[in-house]
């Protein structure tokens, strides 16, 4: 047995030695250039596949976000504003939001996008993208390196649509449809586009990345809410009060419609704020959570303030508070921690309720649907609080120092000067809104006239401007 086992082992050794020798020789042989090239190509293929996967994911999120922002105008804002007016004005009010969806889209494609995001000076872009020339399916690395520029363009279009639509809440029930269309179309080009360029455009005055006054505005506190809110205040004062205001009761005709509209606004706002991360990464998560937290806290703040003020909470107060919180967190959504978002929302709910209950009644202006009290006041507050609560732990907006440590972002990081930069941004937004709005109102008023006649206002915008009624109570 031992002899046979020995012979078997000897045979296996003899047969296995050439295989072992071949393996050793292959292991010691030098790697050829062809093998190196194959390895490098495999690495490049993997990198390309990863980049394509990231682009696909980011692009999908941004297209969904664009749809969510459009949802905010129609049906969100249309229902929210439509339910707050008297029933004789519901179609006229909703048509104003719908008109912006059409008119601003055309203007944006022709020249608006170029004025906002083309290369120009510190105040406005140029005409390089007129008629969307050069806006293709390749990324524009100046703005969003992982999505097609057309995706970025259409996402920004949705912001350009809702901003002038917000102004309609201030002059609800008393402006001619033709005047509204001309006034807000011009406003989108001469007020919105310059402000968007100054804050978000390459080389803009207030751009956080290299602007002369680096102002933080993640998703449109100054660009959208201050400009629309301040312009709303100027418009309602210029236009004058509705007939009978404030002696004649002008209660909302359908709080159910407004409630649905407010909920759609809340949902759509996730695309508004989280989409402004321009990708499906952790920053989008942060903005998403901050948006939700601020809305909830503001709804609570307004409700409690109203409960104390009027002795009971109302559905109108709760939904108004939620919108105020969404407005205030907009500039801060990609810069602050969740508990800072709660604080911003709570402060905004209380502050905006004060603007509506006290300031509006004491000064006597007829801001029909409180566009200034919510958007102008809330946007201003949010922009300033962004400078206070912004932290590099969420967004190192100003880069890193020589040692690789993130530079402080806001006052909570030790950069108190950012509060001054935010105040400067607010000042610029207020100035361009006041001056631009007054000029445009004057021009439209002197050419085609702004306001409906007393008879048309009494009949309502639905019949006088569109020849139809929102509710046929006889059928």
Secondary structure, DSSP 4 states (H G I P E B T S, - for coil): -HHHHHHHHHHHHHHHHHHHHHHHHHHHSPPPHHHHHHHHHHHHHHHHHHHHHHHHHHHHHHHHHHHHHHHIIIIIIHHHHHHHS-GGGHHHHHHHHHHHHHHHHHHIIIIIHHHHHSS--SS---STTGGGTT--SS-BTTTBTTS-HHHHHHHHHHHHHHHHHHHTTTSTTTB-HHHHHHHHHHHIIIIIHHHHHHHHSTT-TT-TTT-TT----SS-IIIIIIHHHHHHHHHHHHH-PPTTTTTS----S-HHHHHHHHHHHHHHHHHHHGGGGSSSSHHHHHHHHHHHHHHHHHHHHHHHHHHHHHSS--HHHHHHHHHHHHHHHHTTTTTS-HHHHHHHHHHHHHHHHHIIIIIHHHH----TT-HIIIIIHHHHHHHHHHHHH--TTT--TT-B-TTSPBPP-SGGGT-THHHHHHHHHHHHHHHHHHHHHHHHHHHHHHHT-SB--HHHHHH-HHHHHHS--S--TT-
